[in-house]
Amino acid sequence: MMMEMVLSEEKAKENNIDIDECYEKVDHVFEKRGIKKIARGVYQGVKSDFSVFMEVQWYLPDTPWFLKIVDEWYFRYEGDTIEYREDALESYYRVEERNANYPW
């Protein structure tokens, strides 16, 4: 399984956010949990790491910077080919919209 994210240099500049610092924060979160970084913004784990990926998927939008600068964000399972690839950003906004209708 993998998580991929692309943070926007342009959005980071507009919001006065250090994009390298943001990538380092995400790197640290994954590294601390034993997930391998394979490229900038791309993290790879195994099936037993599912809970870590879900934790990160729920944690990132709560940071004060992530939603301001993310351009692309995907969660995927892989075999010999990409078996399942979810647009995590689209999913996040879909869930947020659905939950907005509940009187929490």
KANORSUL-V297017 format. One record per run of one state. SS is the DSSP state (H for helix, E for strand, L for the rest). FROM is the first residue (numbers start at 1). LEN is the number of residues. If there is no record, write none. Layout:
((SS,FROM,LEN) (SS,FROM,LEN))
This chain:
((L,1,1) (E,2,6) (L,8,1) (H,9,6) (L,15,4) (H,19,14) (L,33,3) (E,36,4) (L,40,2) (E,42,3) (L,45,2) (H,47,16) (L,63,3) (H,66,4) (E,70,9) (L,79,3) (E,82,6) (H,88,12) (L,100,5))
